[in-house]
Amino acid sequence: MDTFLLILQTVILFGAIFLGVRIGGIGIGFCAGLGALLLGATGLPLKGIASASVSCSGDAASTCTASVAQYIPFDVVAIIMAVIGAIAAMQVAGGLDVLVNWAEKVLRKHPKHISIYAPILSWLLTIMCGTGNVSIALAPVIVEVAKENNVRPSRPLSISVVASQIGITASPISAAVVWLAAQLESMTNMGFGYTANVGYVSLLAVSIPSSLVAVIIVGFVISATDHKPLDQDPEYARRVADGSCTLRAKEAFVAKPGAKASVAVFISAVVIICIYAILISDNVKLIKNPAIDRTSGIIAIMLAAGAIIVMIGKVNVAEILSVSTFKAGMNAAICIIGVAWLGTVYVNGHSKQIQHLAGNILNSQPWLLAVVLFFASALLYSQASTAKAMMPIAFAASMSPVAIVGSFAAVSGLFVLPTYPTLLAAVQMDDTGSTRIGKYVFNHPFFIPGVATIAVAVACAFGLGALIL
């Protein structure tokens, strides 16, 4: 009977995920919620509130066992909503246009190396804003600069989209980073073999340089191997002939009143969050027993930033609900609620079996965790969802912090299936036709750069992790 239930619950888990992927968009979150309900109907505990406990049978930490039952990730969702709200307010105020204009100036100064500079800018905007959706605003600029310099837009666009996805694992305000840092600090404090102060600061100390190095290396390789100019692409020639592809007229950029101020407010909020998070982190501990924890601090500061932006930018708050960043963020929040709940209900219900089956394998071959995270993220469509759903397996298997932090970049495999919004937006905005999806689904221009970037980032993170953690 137990075996039958295990098989049934596993079928429900993957069935809900595949059904959600088939529907797409917010449907992923809906179907995951349906799957969680069905798991509860089969006997698995279906709770909505996160809880954590530790029990020990002796004085040594090695005799302790942890039970960290993170069900609905309200903390992650709240961070996403607060950050996206502030970004959406900045977008309505014209601040996002200012950031993109600054990026355009950089690209026009280095047009021949657009495949190197474009992904760096995309990565930088992502870690600053905590969402990869900002790459959508940068895509039209990349296309135009590439066309003007006879470069196929597919080259810089492909690595830029990937850079925006992997940048989430290096953003100090992303929900994925904040959640994983909290879990690592919790396990460190409980003493489960984590002898170092593993947490927010050390996680960023590994993820920021490793992801940036990966983006630069792959961008350099793409730039160095791009020997086919745009005018030799037959699809581009056809579109030029029928008039469907033209260069846009250059227009002088005029920022809205208060746009630059909104950028300054948002960036200041990010800096304040970083400083405060470092001061209260277990690595530094300059502020002991803080009245405001990291998650609450991020939410409060971002909401306050949104209020200031609305006032100084004279923003019509009704417009905030309709802009692209807000819609994308709320879509992500629903997906995370469903997917993370579904995954943790299953993992917590079978933690002993998972620890027994996965413990020896993952500890002897820790790089396999990166493989698991990579394929899971291709289905779950969210770095935070993937971390919330799959990292408990690593904690249950008592994996080392080096392996967990080293594999973290692999939650960015959102490009595998060519259906992710930023990827589709890049395809649609490239009017040259050089960025196209093949009939075999996986043969699209984002796949190889994406796999290469994650592989380099994971390798670098394992190396840095061994030195830092």
Order of alpha helices (4+ residues) and beta strands (2+ residues): alpha-alpha-beta-beta-alpha-alpha-alpha-alpha-alpha-alpha-alpha-alpha-alpha-alpha-alpha-alpha-alpha-alpha-alpha-alpha-alpha-alpha
